Amino acid sequence: MAPGKPVDPDPPACPLLGLAGDPRTRFTFPHAGHRCHATRRPIGIQLAWQSRYCLSAEFVACDRFQALVPKSEALARLAAS
């Protein structure tokens, strides 16, 4: 890492991503234990999807996220990341 370059301690990730028994806890890397909490029953997410959407600023493009969060809020979250 280059000296003086800040490290983002909390990289962007979908707020709906969490563990099956603990929706507020997630790993910073794709993991089989992650679940999407956009539905009443949390569902598993493919590792490639997690990498592309859930664990990046691209989570605002996810159809499940968009169904729950108003577009204006999604855009504000994207701008803040």
HULIN-V600608 format. One record per residue. N is the residue number from 0. SS is DSSP state (@ for helix, = for strand, . for the rest). PHI is phi in whole degrees, 0 to 359 (none if undefined). D_FIRST is the distance of its C-alpha to the first C-alpha in Angstrom with 1 decimal. Layout:
n:N ss:SS phi:PHI d_first:D_FIRST
n:N ss:SS phi:PHI d_first:D_FIRST
This chain:
n:0 ss:. phi:none d_first:0.0
n:1 ss:. phi:289 d_first:3.8
n:2 ss:. phi:298 d_first:6.4
n:3 ss:. phi:80 d_first:8.8
n:4 ss:. phi:273 d_first:7.4
n:5 ss:. phi:292 d_first:9.4
n:6 ss:. phi:253 d_first:9.2
n:7 ss:. phi:285 d_first:12.5
n:8 ss:. phi:290 d_first:14.3
n:9 ss:. phi:223 d_first:17.0
n:10 ss:. phi:300 d_first:16.3
n:11 ss:. phi:300 d_first:19.6
n:12 ss:. phi:203 d_first:22.1
n:13 ss:. phi:295 d_first:25.9
n:14 ss:. phi:290 d_first:27.8
n:15 ss:. phi:269 d_first:30.3
n:16 ss:= phi:273 d_first:28.0
n:17 ss:= phi:195 d_first:28.7
n:18 ss:= phi:273 d_first:30.2
n:19 ss:. phi:305 d_first:33.9
n:20 ss:. phi:267 d_first:35.0
n:21 ss:= phi:211 d_first:32.5
n:22 ss:. phi:295 d_first:31.7
n:23 ss:. phi:268 d_first:29.3
n:24 ss:. phi:250 d_first:26.9
n:25 ss:. phi:211 d_first:24.6
n:26 ss:. phi:273 d_first:21.6
n:27 ss:. phi:270 d_first:18.4
n:28 ss:. phi:223 d_first:19.1
n:29 ss:. phi:303 d_first:22.4
n:30 ss:. phi:211 d_first:25.0
n:31 ss:. phi:297 d_first:28.7
n:32 ss:. phi:280 d_first:29.5
n:33 ss:= phi:291 d_first:28.5
n:34 ss:= phi:226 d_first:31.5
n:35 ss:= phi:269 d_first:32.2
n:36 ss:. phi:260 d_first:34.3
n:37 ss:. phi:283 d_first:35.7
n:38 ss:. phi:245 d_first:39.0
n:39 ss:. phi:303 d_first:41.4
n:40 ss:. phi:256 d_first:40.4
n:41 ss:. phi:304 d_first:36.7
n:42 ss:= phi:243 d_first:36.0
n:43 ss:= phi:292 d_first:33.5
n:44 ss:. phi:230 d_first:31.0
n:45 ss:. phi:300 d_first:29.9
n:46 ss:@ phi:300 d_first:26.4
n:47 ss:@ phi:296 d_first:25.9
n:48 ss:@ phi:294 d_first:27.3
n:49 ss:@ phi:303 d_first:25.0
n:50 ss:@ phi:297 d_first:21.9
n:51 ss:@ phi:285 d_first:23.5
n:52 ss:@ phi:243 d_first:25.0
n:53 ss:@ phi:303 d_first:24.8
n:54 ss:. phi:254 d_first:21.1
n:55 ss:. phi:211 d_first:20.3
n:56 ss:@ phi:293 d_first:21.8
n:57 ss:@ phi:287 d_first:24.4
n:58 ss:@ phi:302 d_first:26.3
n:59 ss:@ phi:293 d_first:28.6
n:60 ss:@ phi:271 d_first:29.9
n:61 ss:. phi:289 d_first:31.1
n:62 ss:@ phi:297 d_first:34.9
n:63 ss:@ phi:292 d_first:35.1
n:64 ss:@ phi:295 d_first:32.9
n:65 ss:@ phi:297 d_first:34.9
n:66 ss:@ phi:292 d_first:38.2
n:67 ss:@ phi:259 d_first:37.4
n:68 ss:. phi:247 d_first:35.6
n:69 ss:. phi:303 d_first:37.3
n:70 ss:@ phi:303 d_first:35.8
n:71 ss:@ phi:298 d_first:35.4
n:72 ss:@ phi:290 d_first:33.3
n:73 ss:@ phi:299 d_first:31.2
n:74 ss:@ phi:295 d_first:30.6
n:75 ss:@ phi:296 d_first:29.7
n:76 ss:@ phi:295 d_first:27.1
n:77 ss:@ phi:295 d_first:25.5
n:78 ss:@ phi:295 d_first:25.5
n:79 ss:@ phi:283 d_first:23.9
n:80 ss:. phi:271 d_first:20.9
